[in-house]
Amino acid sequence: MPVKLGVGMLGYGFMGKAHTNALKKIPYIFYPFPAEPELVTICGRNEANVREAAARYQYQKWTTDWQEMIADEDIHIFANTGANDIHCEPCLAALKAGKHVIVEKPMALNLVEARRMYQAAREAGGRGQKHIVAFNYRFAPALRLARRIIAEGRLGRIYHFRSAYLLDRLSDPTTSFFWRLSKEKAGSGALGDLNSHAIDMLRFLLQTEVKSVQAWNHTFNCRRPNGSGQMCTVDVDDASMIWLQLDNGAMASLEASKVATGYKTMWRIEVHGSEGGLVFDLSRGNELQFYSKGDPLYLQGMRTIHASEPEAHDYAKYWWPRGHNLGWEHYHIHMLEHFLRCIATGAEVTPWGATFADGLRCQEVIEAALEASEKGGWVDINHWV
Ligand SMILES: NC(=O)c1ccc[n+]([C@@H]2O[C@H](COP(=O)([O-])OP(=O)(O)OC[C@H]3O[C@@H](n4cnc5c(N)ncnc54)[C@H](O)[C@@H]3O)[C@@H](O)[C@H]2O)c1
């Protein structure tokens, strides 16, 4: 019999929808599955909106009080898809209350919060509770394949990791102010929102740590109107560039921008080693480009691998017949499948999923990038644990 896992969801926006969508699909796509998620309660601040969201997503209950939700014994998993300033305290409370916790990225608003969250998760882990940070791209078929190719040594000694995560959502200076543009609510801008994914992906793919960081975070549009036309100060970056020295001796550069006019969501990752190279482009997410110096000279060149095929990806067998593509939503579905399966079977969340330890590592780099951008020069990462 599958174990029933009641879910309490904080947030009903973009990510609340992505997580709920995943929870609904998992039992029938991955059938037979060891867990049966139950949509118990959804929480938000606005009563009318959260009531509507509960009806639309089919949660049994709704509330505007996350503490009440966390105290509910019918809830086994607390899913935190709220804005960044509401990650820490509810996660700490949920871990204390014995819940398994999934939190959206970046895990915390700052390093102080991240350390508290990591500590609480470590203690909860000792009591059998699972925790995961929603770095969903770890569950993209092509990026899972990239990790395997690198781990098999097919790229040889790694020289470069390069990421460009570019959007144009803020390129219009009149775009309204919202929570992501406030340091108090978001922590940072393109850095924490987009480059957090790149930092985690770098660690996931190369299985190395960041040693030292140089950065330039910049705000192009410092004032924006809010919904009622009042001008508000933007105190986070629109764009972030980071240079990183890695423990494995490689160089990395991570560029993230929300003012990259013409790009909706463009994420390109390139890895170069002594024996080959890899390219991932989110807009062609089913494919991975791979170059091998081991090929005969007359055949050398980037080849395109269809990464959603069963030979390339261990989730493929659950989906469609060969050649039928997967998309962005599937990364969230795979991530939640992994998390629920780990809870039901006791398997480890790491290395496929990002635990709160990975969330802390990412926050260390974000904090160092903030410091480096302010002071200039290299900032070393001093790992807390
Ligand atoms: N993994 C990804 O690919 C990805 C993509 C987008 C966003 N995110 C992350 O997901 C989180 C949410 O982002 P989003 O785009 O869904 O935002 P959103 O604005 O669409 O939704 C935020 C939700 O948080 C709720 N909320 C905010 N403050 C609250 C409070 N004090 N109490 C209760 N509810 C509160 C809001 O009601 C809303 O439902 C952020 O941490 C963001 O960085 C991750």
The ligand as an SDF file (V2000), in Angstrom:
LIG
                    3D

 44 48  0  0  0  0  0  0  0  0999 V2000
   12.7260   26.6060   -9.1660 N   0  0  0  0  0  0  0  0  0  0  0  0
   12.3830   27.5060  -10.0720 C   0  0  0  0  0  0  0  0  0  0  0  0
   12.5780   27.3200  -11.2650 O   0  0  0  0  0  0  0  0  0  0  0  0
   11.7290   28.7890   -9.6180 C   0  0  0  0  0  0  0  0  0  0  0  0
   11.0790   29.6220  -10.5450 C   0  0  0  0  0  0  0  0  0  0  0  0
   10.4450   30.7620  -10.0750 C   0  0  0  0  0  0  0  0  0  0  0  0
   10.4650   31.0770   -8.7330 C   0  0  0  0  0  0  0  0  0  0  0  0
   11.1400   30.2760   -7.8610 N   0  0  0  0  0  0  0  0  0  0  0  0
   11.1700   30.5940   -6.4200 C   0  0  0  0  0  0  0  0  0  0  0  0
    9.8890   30.2830   -5.8690 O   0  0  0  0  0  0  0  0  0  0  0  0
    9.5560   31.2010   -4.8340 C   0  0  0  0  0  0  0  0  0  0  0  0
    8.2240   31.8670   -5.1730 C   0  0  0  0  0  0  0  0  0  0  0  0
    8.3300   32.5070   -6.4190 O   0  0  0  0  0  0  0  0  0  0  0  0
    7.0540   32.6570   -7.3790 P   0  0  0  0  0  0  0  0  0  0  0  0
    7.5780   33.0680   -8.7030 O   0  0  0  0  0  0  0  0  0  0  0  0
    6.1780   31.4680   -7.2660 O   0  0  0  0  0  0  0  0  0  0  0  0
    6.3660   33.9120   -6.6860 O   0  0  0  0  0  0  0  0  0  0  0  0
    4.8650   34.3690   -6.7470 P   0  0  0  0  0  0  0  0  0  0  0  0
    4.8730   35.8170   -6.4440 O   0  0  0  0  0  0  0  0  0  0  0  0
    4.1960   33.8770   -7.9870 O   0  0  0  0  0  0  0  0  0  0  0  0
    4.2040   33.5840   -5.5210 O   0  0  0  0  0  0  0  0  0  0  0  0
    4.6230   33.8470   -4.2020 C   0  0  0  0  0  0  0  0  0  0  0  0
    3.5810   33.2700   -3.2630 C   0  0  0  0  0  0  0  0  0  0  0  0
    4.0480   33.5150   -1.9340 O   0  0  0  0  0  0  0  0  0  0  0  0
    2.9330   33.9060   -1.1450 C   0  0  0  0  0  0  0  0  0  0  0  0
    3.4040   34.6770   -0.0120 N   0  0  0  0  0  0  0  0  0  0  0  0
    4.2880   35.7040   -0.0240 C   0  0  0  0  0  0  0  0  0  0  0  0
    4.4690   36.1770    1.2300 N   0  0  0  0  0  0  0  0  0  0  0  0
    3.6800   35.4220    2.0320 C   0  0  0  0  0  0  0  0  0  0  0  0
    3.4090   35.4230    3.4180 C   0  0  0  0  0  0  0  0  0  0  0  0
    3.9840   36.3070    4.2340 N   0  0  0  0  0  0  0  0  0  0  0  0
    2.5500   34.4890    3.9100 N   0  0  0  0  0  0  0  0  0  0  0  0
    1.9480   33.5970    3.0840 C   0  0  0  0  0  0  0  0  0  0  0  0
    2.1650   33.5570    1.7540 N   0  0  0  0  0  0  0  0  0  0  0  0
    3.0130   34.4570    1.2470 C   0  0  0  0  0  0  0  0  0  0  0  0
    2.0820   34.7300   -2.0960 C   0  0  0  0  0  0  0  0  0  0  0  0
    0.7470   34.7960   -1.6470 O   0  0  0  0  0  0  0  0  0  0  0  0
    2.2040   33.9060   -3.3990 C   0  0  0  0  0  0  0  0  0  0  0  0
    1.2170   32.9200   -3.4320 O   0  0  0  0  0  0  0  0  0  0  0  0
   10.7270   32.1660   -4.7320 C   0  0  0  0  0  0  0  0  0  0  0  0
   11.5820   31.7240   -3.7230 O   0  0  0  0  0  0  0  0  0  0  0  0
   11.3970   32.0550   -6.0930 C   0  0  0  0  0  0  0  0  0  0  0  0
   12.7640   32.3740   -6.0700 O   0  0  0  0  0  0  0  0  0  0  0  0
   11.7420   29.1460   -8.2900 C   0  0  0  0  0  0  0  0  0  0  0  0
  1  2  1  0
  2  3  2  0
  2  4  1  0
  4  5  1  0
  4 44  2  0
  5  6  2  0
  6  7  1  0
  7  8  2  0
  8  9  1  0
  8 44  1  0
  9 10  1  0
  9 42  1  0
 10 11  1  0
 11 12  1  0
 11 40  1  0
 12 13  1  0
 13 14  1  0
 14 15  2  0
 14 16  1  0
 14 17  1  0
 17 18  1  0
 18 19  2  0
 18 20  1  0
 18 21  1  0
 21 22  1  0
 22 23  1  0
 23 24  1  0
 23 38  1  0
 24 25  1  0
 25 26  1  0
 25 36  1  0
 26 27  1  0
 26 35  1  0
 27 28  2  0
 28 29  1  0
 29 30  1  0
 29 35  2  0
 30 31  1  0
 30 32  2  0
 32 33  1  0
 33 34  2  0
 34 35  1  0
 36 37  1  0
 36 38  1  0
 38 39  1  0
 40 41  1  0
 40 42  1  0
 42 43  1  0
M  CHG  2   8   1  16  -1
M  END
$$$$
